[in-house]
Amino acid sequence: MLNNTEDSCKVNLKRVIPFIKSELKDDEVEEFLEHINECETCKEELELYYIIETKLKEAETEDKSIYLPSLKDFIINEYKRVYLTAALKVTYYAVNTLVILAAIFTLLLQLRVWIY
């Protein structure tokens, strides 16, 4: 994470539109959300751009039944998505580790049968 507040704001202001369009990587989303929680100026910019983007989507959309979440809901959903992705990665690595350990254990048991 960036130490200098001004540099951090510059970087995170460039992330506002990609964040709204869900184009950021998970680690960038996490850094962005952390910064938004601490910086009122950047949070206000996010709110402004989010309102503009949602109004543009509403104007472009023929189907009026499409639900566009509030900014608060959108941020909560992004937190959930990032943490779910992290949990899935941990689960993936845990399962792979268990599979490898099971294969090693099976090999050791087979070696015991072959030797004795």
N, C-alpha and C positions, 0 to 999 in steps of 0.2 A: 504494500500500500504506500501511496505517496505521502511524504511528510509535510511538504509545503502546501498550505491550504490553497493558495492561489493556483498553483500548478494542478492540484487535485481538482479544483473547480473547473479549470480549463479542460482537463481530460474528461471529467464527468459530464460537463455540458455538451461535449461532442457525442456522448453516449445516450443522450435523452431520446432522440428520434429512433435510433436502433433499439433501445430498450422498449419503447412503445410498440415497435413493430416486431418485437421478440427476435431480434437478429443478433443479440449478444451471446457470447459463450457463457457457460455457467459461472466461471470464476469472475468474469467481468460483471455479470449481473449481481453477484454477491458483493463485490467491491462497490458497485454503483449504489445498491440499496443501503449499504453501510454508510456511504457518503451522504446520501439523501436524508438519512435519519439524523445526521449531525449538522447538515448545512441548510439553513432555511432559505437562502437565496436560490440554491440549486433545486430545492424542493418546489419553490414557487415557479421556477422555469418549467419543471416537469409538469406541474399542474396546468400551466398555461398551454403547453404543447399537447398535453393529453386531451384537454378540452377541444382544442383545434382539430386534432386527429380524429377524435370520436365524432365531432360534428361533420367533418368531411366524409367519414365513412357512412354516417347516417344519410347525408345528402346524395352520395353515390349509389347507395343501396336501394334497389327496387323493393326488396322484401323488408317490410317494416317490422316483421316479427323477430328479426335478428337482435339478440341481446348484446349490448355493449356494456361491460361492467364499469362500475365507478373506479376511479383511480385507486381507492383504498382496496377494493376487491381485486383489482389487477395486480397490485403490489403483493397482496396476500397470496394470490395464485402463483406469482413468480417465486416467492419464498418457498412455497410448497413444491413447485416444480424443481427448483435447485436442490432442495434437501431430499426429495424423492430420488432424483438422479444420483445424488451422492450415496444414498442408502442402497440403491440398486447396484452401484459400482462395488460397494463394500460386500454386498451379498454375493455378487459375481466372483470376486476374488476369494471370498471365504469358501464358496462351493468348489471352485477350482483347486484350492489348497486341499480341501477334504478329498477330492478325487485323486489328486496326486499322492496324498498320504495313504489312501486306500490301495492304490496301485503298488506303492512301495511295500505296504504291509502284506499284500497278496504275494508279491514277489519273494519277500522274506519267508513267508510260510511255505511257498513252493520250494525254495532253496533248502529249507529244513527237511522237507520230504525227500528231496533228491539226495541230500547228504547222508541222512540217517536211514 
